[in-house]
Amino acid sequence: MPKITKEEVKKVAHLARLELNENEINNHAQQLEKILDYIKQLEKIDTDDVPCTTRAIEVVNVFRKDEKKNSDCNEELLELGPSREDKYFKVPKIINE
């Protein structure tokens, strides 16, 4: 596998909006080479009999279904706000027409 050049690391760093010193450039070049070598190893694995998936584990929705419920604490909630008018919070006008 061809060696990652300093110019390639600098280009990737520039695209990622990173500023790297010379030592960091050398370290990242070595790390990128190891990553690419590992990818080459993975490419050799036969995955023909492996079913396609989008995740390693099944994802289950842990949230409850949205349900409309009447609330009996509206008055208490309105009292927590700084200002109110009838059954609504009153806020300062921020848009002039």
N, CA, C and O atoms as CSV, one atom per row, in Angstrom:
chain,resi,resn,atom,element,x,y,z
A,1,MET,N,N,0.852,-1.180,0.000
A,1,MET,CA,C,0.000,0.000,0.000
A,1,MET,C,C,0.893,1.236,0.000
A,1,MET,O,O,1.851,1.314,0.769
A,2,PRO,N,N,0.578,2.202,-0.861
A,2,PRO,CA,C,1.388,3.423,-0.894
A,2,PRO,C,C,1.309,4.190,0.422
A,2,PRO,O,O,0.281,4.206,1.100
A,3,LYS,N,N,2.401,4.806,0.749
A,3,LYS,CA,C,2.474,5.573,1.991
A,3,LYS,C,C,1.669,6.870,1.859
A,3,LYS,O,O,1.648,7.501,0.802
A,4,ILE,N,N,1.011,7.249,2.950
A,4,ILE,CA,C,0.264,8.507,2.996
A,4,ILE,C,C,1.277,9.648,3.068
A,4,ILE,O,O,2.165,9.644,3.921
A,5,THR,N,N,1.144,10.606,2.185
A,5,THR,CA,C,2.095,11.723,2.171
A,5,THR,C,C,1.654,12.823,3.130
A,5,THR,O,O,0.491,12.905,3.524
A,6,LYS,N,N,2.609,13.655,3.489
A,6,LYS,CA,C,2.299,14.801,4.352
A,6,LYS,C,C,1.310,15.735,3.666
A,6,LYS,O,O,0.450,16.330,4.316
A,7,GLU,N,N,1.440,15.856,2.345
A,7,GLU,CA,C,0.536,16.738,1.601
A,7,GLU,C,C,-0.900,16.232,1.682
A,7,GLU,O,O,-1.837,17.024,1.786
A,8,GLU,N,N,-1.071,14.906,1.634
A,8,GLU,CA,C,-2.417,14.329,1.745
A,8,GLU,C,C,-3.003,14.592,3.129
A,8,GLU,O,O,-4.183,14.917,3.258
A,9,VAL,N,N,-2.177,14.451,4.158
A,9,VAL,CA,C,-2.637,14.726,5.523
A,9,VAL,C,C,-2.998,16.201,5.661
A,9,VAL,O,O,-4.015,16.538,6.267
A,10,LYS,N,N,-2.177,17.070,5.105
A,10,LYS,CA,C,-2.463,18.508,5.175
A,10,LYS,C,C,-3.770,18.838,4.458
A,10,LYS,O,O,-4.546,19.673,4.923
A,11,LYS,N,N,-4.008,18.178,3.321
A,11,LYS,CA,C,-5.245,18.428,2.574
A,11,LYS,C,C,-6.465,17.988,3.384
A,11,LYS,O,O,-7.454,18.717,3.469
A,12,VAL,N,N,-6.393,16.793,3.978
A,12,VAL,CA,C,-7.498,16.306,4.806
A,12,VAL,C,C,-7.698,17.227,6.004
A,12,VAL,O,O,-8.833,17.540,6.362
A,13,ALA,N,N,-6.616,17.658,6.621
A,13,ALA,CA,C,-6.706,18.573,7.766
A,13,ALA,C,C,-7.355,19.883,7.343
A,13,ALA,O,O,-8.185,20.432,8.069
A,14,HIS,N,N,-6.982,20.380,6.184
A,14,HIS,CA,C,-7.575,21.626,5.679
A,14,HIS,C,C,-9.079,21.453,5.462
A,14,HIS,O,O,-9.864,22.322,5.839
A,15,LEU,N,N,-9.480,20.333,4.856
A,15,LEU,CA,C,-10.903,20.074,4.619
A,15,LEU,C,C,-11.678,19.958,5.928
A,15,LEU,O,O,-12.849,20.332,6.002
A,16,ALA,N,N,-11.011,19.433,6.963
A,16,ALA,CA,C,-11.644,19.294,8.278
A,16,ALA,C,C,-11.476,20.547,9.124
A,16,ALA,O,O,-11.891,20.585,10.283
A,17,ARG,N,N,-10.865,21.573,8.539
A,17,ARG,CA,C,-10.622,22.846,9.235
A,17,ARG,C,C,-9.782,22.640,10.493
A,17,ARG,O,O,-10.067,23.201,11.551
A,18,LEU,N,N,-8.728,21.813,10.349
A,18,LEU,CA,C,-7.807,21.549,11.455
A,18,LEU,C,C,-6.453,22.162,11.151
A,18,LEU,O,O,-6.006,22.180,10.005
A,19,GLU,N,N,-5.816,22.656,12.183
A,19,GLU,CA,C,-4.458,23.166,12.069
A,19,GLU,C,C,-3.547,22.170,12.766
A,19,GLU,O,O,-3.685,21.936,13.967
A,20,LEU,N,N,-2.612,21.578,12.019
A,20,LEU,CA,C,-1.729,20.566,12.584
A,20,LEU,C,C,-0.279,21.026,12.510
A,20,LEU,O,O,0.152,21.628,11.527
A,21,ASN,N,N,0.472,20.722,13.587
A,21,ASN,CA,C,1.912,20.983,13.526
A,21,ASN,C,C,2.599,19.781,12.864
A,21,ASN,O,O,1.950,18.782,12.556
A,22,GLU,N,N,3.892,19.884,12.652
A,22,GLU,CA,C,4.636,18.846,11.920
A,22,GLU,C,C,4.541,17.483,12.603
A,22,GLU,O,O,4.391,16.460,11.935
A,23,ASN,N,N,4.626,17.471,13.926
A,23,ASN,CA,C,4.539,16.221,14.680
A,23,ASN,C,C,3.159,15.584,14.510
A,23,ASN,O,O,3.049,14.372,14.324
A,24,GLU,N,N,2.113,16.404,14.573
A,24,GLU,CA,C,0.751,15.894,14.407
A,24,GLU,C,C,0.534,15.361,12.989
A,24,GLU,O,O,-0.149,14.354,12.800
A,25,ILE,N,N,1.110,16.032,12.003
A,25,ILE,CA,C,0.991,15.567,10.615
A,25,ILE,C,C,1.599,14.173,10.477
A,25,ILE,O,O,1.004,13.289,9.860
A,26,ASN,N,N,2.789,13.979,11.054
A,26,ASN,CA,C,3.441,12.666,10.995
A,26,ASN,C,C,2.612,11.602,11.711
A,26,ASN,O,O,2.451,10.493,11.201
A,27,ASN,N,N,2.085,11.936,12.892
A,27,ASN,CA,C,1.263,10.983,13.646
A,27,ASN,C,C,0.001,10.611,12.876
A,27,ASN,O,O,-0.370,9.440,12.805
A,28,HIS,N,N,-0.652,11.609,12.302
A,28,HIS,CA,C,-1.883,11.339,11.555
A,28,HIS,C,C,-1.597,10.520,10.299
A,28,HIS,O,O,-2.409,9.679,9.913
A,29,ALA,N,N,-0.471,10.753,9.669
A,29,ALA,CA,C,-0.106,9.961,8.488
A,29,ALA,C,C,0.028,8.488,8.868
A,29,ALA,O,O,-0.465,7.612,8.158
A,30,GLN,N,N,0.694,8.219,9.985
A,30,GLN,CA,C,0.855,6.839,10.448
A,30,GLN,C,C,-0.496,6.221,10.803
A,30,GLN,O,O,-0.768,5.072,10.457
A,31,GLN,N,N,-1.337,6.984,11.492
A,31,GLN,CA,C,-2.650,6.470,11.882
A,31,GLN,C,C,-3.525,6.189,10.661
A,31,GLN,O,O,-4.219,5.174,10.615
A,32,LEU,N,N,-3.493,7.077,9.681
A,32,LEU,CA,C,-4.278,6.861,8.466
A,32,LEU,C,C,-3.790,5.629,7.710
A,32,LEU,O,O,-4.597,4.881,7.158
A,33,GLU,N,N,-2.484,5.415,7.682
A,33,GLU,CA,C,-1.939,4.216,7.036
A,33,GLU,C,C,-2.451,2.956,7.726
A,33,GLU,O,O,-2.832,1.995,7.058
A,34,LYS,N,N,-2.462,2.954,9.065
A,34,LYS,CA,C,-2.958,1.792,9.812
A,34,LYS,C,C,-4.440,1.558,9.523
A,34,LYS,O,O,-4.872,0.417,9.364
A,35,ILE,N,N,-5.211,2.632,9.456
A,35,ILE,CA,C,-6.642,2.509,9.167
A,35,ILE,C,C,-6.856,1.921,7.778
A,35,ILE,O,O,-7.675,1.019,7.601
A,36,LEU,N,N,-6.121,2.429,6.796
A,36,LEU,CA,C,-6.266,1.921,5.430
A,36,LEU,C,C,-5.799,0.472,5.313
A,36,LEU,O,O,-6.385,-0.304,4.559
A,37,ASP,N,N,-4.749,0.097,6.050
A,37,ASP,CA,C,-4.306,-1.301,6.073
A,37,ASP,C,C,-5.397,-2.199,6.653
A,37,ASP,O,O,-5.637,-3.297,6.151
A,38,TYR,N,N,-6.051,-1.729,7.705
A,38,TYR,CA,C,-7.128,-2.499,8.325
A,38,TYR,C,C,-8.296,-2.659,7.351
A,38,TYR,O,O,-8.897,-3.730,7.273
A,39,ILE,N,N,-8.614,-1.611,6.620
A,39,ILE,CA,C,-9.688,-1.687,5.626
A,39,ILE,C,C,-9.338,-2.716,4.555
A,39,ILE,O,O,-10.203,-3.474,4.117
A,40,LYS,N,N,-8.082,-2.747,4.136
A,40,LYS,CA,C,-7.638,-3.751,3.152
A,40,LYS,C,C,-7.854,-5.165,3.693
A,40,LYS,O,O,-8.255,-6.057,2.946
A,41,GLN,N,N,-7.593,-5.376,4.984
A,41,GLN,CA,C,-7.824,-6.685,5.595
A,41,GLN,C,C,-9.312,-7.021,5.576
A,41,GLN,O,O,-9.693,-8.153,5.277
A,42,LEU,N,N,-10.148,-6.043,5.893
A,42,LEU,CA,C,-11.592,-6.273,5.908
A,42,LEU,C,C,-12.127,-6.599,4.514
A,42,LEU,O,O,-13.069,-7.378,4.371
A,43,GLU,N,N,-11.522,-6.000,3.495
A,43,GLU,CA,C,-11.969,-6.252,2.122
A,43,GLU,C,C,-11.750,-7.708,1.710
A,43,GLU,O,O,-12.428,-8.192,0.803
A,44,LYS,N,N,-10.829,-8.408,2.347
A,44,LYS,CA,C,-10.520,-9.798,2.009
A,44,LYS,C,C,-11.532,-10.778,2.603
A,44,LYS,O,O,-11.579,-11.936,2.189
A,45,ILE,N,N,-12.338,-10.335,3.560
A,45,ILE,CA,C,-13.282,-11.223,4.233
A,45,ILE,C,C,-14.452,-11.525,3.304
A,45,ILE,O,O,-15.018,-10.624,2.685
A,46,ASP,N,N,-14.807,-12.810,3.215
A,46,ASP,CA,C,-15.940,-13.230,2.394
A,46,ASP,C,C,-17.236,-12.960,3.159
A,46,ASP,O,O,-17.482,-13.554,4.208
A,47,THR,N,N,-18.043,-12.078,2.634
A,47,THR,CA,C,-19.310,-11.723,3.287
A,47,THR,C,C,-20.514,-12.093,2.423
A,47,THR,O,O,-21.613,-11.578,2.629
A,48,ASP,N,N,-20.304,-12.989,1.454
A,48,ASP,CA,C,-21.393,-13.354,0.546
A,48,ASP,C,C,-22.591,-13.954,1.274
A,48,ASP,O,O,-23.733,-13.707,0.886
A,49,ASP,N,N,-22.347,-14.737,2.324
A,49,ASP,CA,C,-23.444,-15.389,3.047
A,49,ASP,C,C,-23.944,-14.584,4.240
A,49,ASP,O,O,-24.770,-15.073,5.012
A,50,VAL,N,N,-23.464,-13.375,4.400
A,50,VAL,CA,C,-23.883,-12.530,5.523
A,50,VAL,C,C,-25.041,-11.649,5.066
A,50,VAL,O,O,-24.903,-10.901,4.097
A,51,PRO,N,N,-26.189,-11.729,5.756
A,51,PRO,CA,C,-27.327,-10.898,5.338
A,51,PRO,C,C,-27.040,-9.408,5.545
A,51,PRO,O,O,-26.350,-9.016,6.486
A,52,CYS,N,N,-27.580,-8.602,4.652
A,52,CYS,CA,C,-27.405,-7.150,4.754
A,52,CYS,C,C,-28.186,-6.617,5.946
A,52,CYS,O,O,-29.316,-7.033,6.201
A,53,THR,N,N,-27.577,-5.703,6.664
A,53,THR,CA,C,-28.242,-5.055,7.792
A,53,THR,C,C,-27.871,-3.582,7.791
A,53,THR,O,O,-26.915,-3.162,7.138
A,54,THR,N,N,-28.639,-2.816,8.528
A,54,THR,CA,C,-28.295,-1.405,8.680
A,54,THR,C,C,-27.684,-1.138,10.042
A,54,THR,O,O,-27.063,-0.098,10.262
A,55,ARG,N,N,-27.867,-2.097,10.970
A,55,ARG,CA,C,-27.327,-1.936,12.321
A,55,ARG,C,C,-26.861,-3.292,12.835
A,55,ARG,O,O,-27.322,-4.337,12.376
A,56,ALA,N,N,-25.953,-3.260,13.784
A,56,ALA,CA,C,-25.449,-4.501,14.368
A,56,ALA,C,C,-26.462,-5.124,15.320
A,56,ALA,O,O,-26.508,-6.344,15.480
A,57,ILE,N,N,-27.269,-4.282,15.947
A,57,ILE,CA,C,-28.301,-4.782,16.859
A,57,ILE,C,C,-29.641,-4.184,16.458
A,57,ILE,O,O,-29.702,-3.132,15.821
A,58,GLU,N,N,-30.704,-4.865,16.837
A,58,GLU,CA,C,-32.040,-4.373,16.515
A,58,GLU,C,C,-32.349,-3.132,17.349
A,58,GLU,O,O,-32.080,-3.093,18.550
A,59,VAL,N,N,-32.909,-2.133,16.704
A,59,VAL,CA,C,-33.261,-0.903,17.398
A,59,VAL,C,C,-34.751,-0.938,17.705
A,59,VAL,O,O,-35.578,-1.175,16.824
A,60,VAL,N,N,-35.074,-0.699,18.959
A,60,VAL,CA,C,-36.462,-0.699,19.385
A,60,VAL,C,C,-36.791,0.689,19.908
A,60,VAL,O,O,-36.014,1.276,20.661
A,61,ASN,N,N,-37.931,1.204,19.512
A,61,ASN,CA,C,-38.354,2.514,19.997
A,61,ASN,C,C,-38.696,2.394,21.478
A,61,ASN,O,O,-39.622,1.674,21.854
A,62,VAL,N,N,-37.946,3.101,22.312
A,62,VAL,CA,C,-38.156,3.011,23.753
A,62,VAL,C,C,-39.120,4.073,24.263
A,62,VAL,O,O,-39.464,4.096,25.444
A,63,PHE,N,N,-39.552,4.947,23.369
A,63,PHE,CA,C,-40.453,6.007,23.784
A,63,PHE,C,C,-41.896,5.546,23.671
A,63,PHE,O,O,-42.226,4.701,22.840
A,64,ARG,N,N,-42.730,6.094,24.491
A,64,ARG,CA,C,-44.140,5.742,24.429
A,64,ARG,C,C,-44.787,6.422,23.233
A,64,ARG,O,O,-44.248,7.385,22.686
A,65,LYS,N,N,-45.920,5.924,22.842
A,65,LYS,CA,C,-46.672,6.525,21.759
A,65,LYS,C,C,-47.214,7.873,22.240
A,65,LYS,O,O,-47.644,8.003,23.387
A,66,ASP,N,N,-47.190,8.869,21.360
A,66,ASP,CA,C,-47.748,10.176,21.704
A,66,ASP,C,C,-49.254,10.043,21.884
A,66,ASP,O,O,-49.954,9.486,21.038
A,67,GLU,N,N,-49.725,10.559,22.985
A,67,GLU,CA,C,-51.158,10.519,23.256
A,67,GLU,C,C,-51.603,11.876,23.769
A,67,GLU,O,O,-50.904,12.522,24.551
A,68,LYS,N,N,-52.760,12.291,23.324
A,68,LYS,CA,C,-53.337,13.542,23.797
A,68,LYS,C,C,-53.944,13.283,25.171
A,68,LYS,O,O,-54.725,12.348,25.349
A,69,LYS,N,N,-53.581,14.117,26.134
A,69,LYS,CA,C,-54.109,13.959,27.490
A,69,LYS,C,C,-54.527,15.318,28.019
A,69,LYS,O,O,-53.878,16.330,27.755
A,70,ASN,N,N,-55.594,15.327,28.752
A,70,ASN,CA,C,-56.001,16.559,29.431
A,70,ASN,C,C,-55.134,16.736,30.666
A,70,ASN,O,O,-54.805,15.773,31.359
A,71,SER,N,N,-54.774,17.979,30.926
A,71,SER,CA,C,-53.922,18.268,32.069
A,71,SER,C,C,-54.716,19.056,33.098
A,71,SER,O,O,-55.475,19.962,32.755
A,72,ASP,N,N,-54.536,18.705,34.343
A,72,ASP,CA,C,-55.238,19.440,35.393
A,72,ASP,C,C,-54.293,20.371,36.145
A,72,ASP,O,O,-54.645,20.897,37.201
A,73,CYS,N,N,-53.094,20.575,35.603
A,73,CYS,CA,C,-52.147,21.450,36.291
A,73,CYS,C,C,-51.854,22.707,35.474
A,73,CYS,O,O,-50.829,23.352,35.694
A,74,ASN,N,N,-52.725,23.066,34.541
A,74,ASN,CA,C,-52.503,24.253,33.711
A,74,ASN,C,C,-52.320,25.508,34.551
A,74,ASN,O,O,-51.424,26.309,34.285
A,75,GLU,N,N,-53.147,25.680,35.541
A,75,GLU,CA,C,-53.079,26.873,36.384
A,75,GLU,C,C,-51.729,26.954,37.090
A,75,GLU,O,O,-51.121,28.022,37.161
A,76,GLU,N,N,-51.269,25.828,37.607
A,76,GLU,CA,C,-49.970,25.798,38.287
A,76,GLU,C,C,-48.841,26.154,37.322
A,76,GLU,O,O,-47.916,26.879,37.689
A,77,LEU,N,N,-48.911,25.654,36.105
A,77,LEU,CA,C,-47.880,25.947,35.117
A,77,LEU,C,C,-47.891,27.418,34.737
A,77,LEU,O,O,-46.830,28.032,34.620
A,78,LEU,N,N,-49.063,27.988,34.543
A,78,LEU,CA,C,-49.159,29.400,34.183
A,78,LEU,C,C,-48.598,30.292,35.285
A,78,LEU,O,O,-48.052,31.360,35.005
A,79,GLU,N,N,-48.727,29.868,36.507
A,79,GLU,CA,C,-48.218,30.668,37.623
A,79,GLU,C,C,-46.689,30.663,37.679
A,79,GLU,O,O,-46.091,31.525,38.323
A,80,LEU,N,N,-46.066,29.718,37.022
A,80,LEU,CA,C,-44.604,29.652,37.003
A,80,LEU,C,C,-43.995,30.683,36.057
A,80,LEU,O,O,-42.833,31.058,36.215
A,81,GLY,N,N,-44.763,31.140,35.084
A,81,GLY,CA,C,-44.258,32.111,34.117
A,81,GLY,C,C,-44.198,33.505,34.702
A,81,GLY,O,O,-44.846,33.781,35.711
A,82,PRO,N,N,-43.419,34.402,34.074
A,82,PRO,CA,C,-43.272,35.759,34.592
A,82,PRO,C,C,-44.526,36.614,34.412
A,82,PRO,O,O,-44.786,37.518,35.207
A,83,SER,N,N,-45.305,36.324,33.358
A,83,SER,CA,C,-46.496,37.132,33.105
A,83,SER,C,C,-47.497,36.290,32.331
A,83,SER,O,O,-47.113,35.409,31.562
A,84,ARG,N,N,-48.786,36.562,32.536
A,84,ARG,CA,C,-49.817,35.805,31.843
A,84,ARG,C,C,-51.006,36.678,31.536
A,84,ARG,O,O,-51.209,37.723,32.154
A,85,GLU,N,N,-51.787,36.238,30.578
A,85,GLU,CA,C,-53.046,36.894,30.238
A,85,GLU,C,C,-54.056,35.785,29.992
A,85,GLU,O,O,-53.908,34.997,29.059
A,86,ASP,N,N,-55.075,35.727,30.824
A,86,ASP,CA,C,-56.065,34.647,30.805
A,86,ASP,C,C,-55.348,33.304,30.944
A,86,ASP,O,O,-54.655,33.064,31.933
A,87,LYS,N,N,-55.516,32.440,29.957
A,87,LYS,CA,C,-54.909,31.110,30.071
A,87,LYS,C,C,-53.659,30.956,29.195
A,87,LYS,O,O,-53.327,29.850,28.767
A,88,TYR,N,N,-52.962,32.086,28.929
A,88,TYR,CA,C,-51.773,32.079,28.079
A,88,TYR,C,C,-50.615,32.795,28.770
A,88,TYR,O,O,-50.827,33.680,29.599
A,89,PHE,N,N,-49.390,32.404,28.420
A,89,PHE,CA,C,-48.227,33.158,28.859
A,89,PHE,C,C,-48.181,34.452,28.063
A,89,PHE,O,O,-48.458,34.451,26.864
A,90,LYS,N,N,-47.838,35.547,28.712
A,90,LYS,CA,C,-47.710,36.834,28.036
A,90,LYS,C,C,-46.221,37.111,27.867
A,90,LYS,O,O,-45.455,37.090,28.831
A,91,VAL,N,N,-45.829,37.370,26.621
A,91,VAL,CA,C,-44.417,37.605,26.322
A,91,VAL,C,C,-44.270,38.955,25.645
A,91,VAL,O,O,-45.225,39.451,25.047
A,92,PRO,N,N,-43.087,39.562,25.727
A,92,PRO,CA,C,-42.885,40.856,25.081
A,92,PRO,C,C,-42.964,40.725,23.559
A,92,PRO,O,O,-42.574,39.708,22.985
A,93,LYS,N,N,-43.473,41.770,22.928
A,93,LYS,CA,C,-43.546,41.801,21.475
A,93,LYS,C,C,-42.129,41.979,20.933
A,93,LYS,O,O,-41.385,42.853,21.379
A,94,ILE,N,N,-41.772,41.141,19.968
A,94,ILE,CA,C,-40.418,41.241,19.418
A,94,ILE,C,C,-40.421,41.551,17.925
A,94,ILE,O,O,-39.370,41.856,17.361
A,95,ILE,N,N,-41.570,41.478,17.282
A,95,ILE,CA,C,-41.668,41.762,15.851
A,95,ILE,C,C,-42.576,42.965,15.665
A,95,ILE,O,O,-43.716,42.979,16.130
A,96,ASN,N,N,-42.055,43.974,14.977
A,96,ASN,CA,C,-42.869,45.151,14.668
A,96,ASN,C,C,-43.491,44.970,13.295
A,96,ASN,O,O,-42.842,44.493,12.365
A,97,GLU,N,N,-44.730,45.347,13.179
A,97,GLU,CA,C,-45.407,45.220,11.876
A,97,GLU,C,C,-45.359,46.518,11.134
A,97,GLU,O,O,-45.874,46.611,10.020
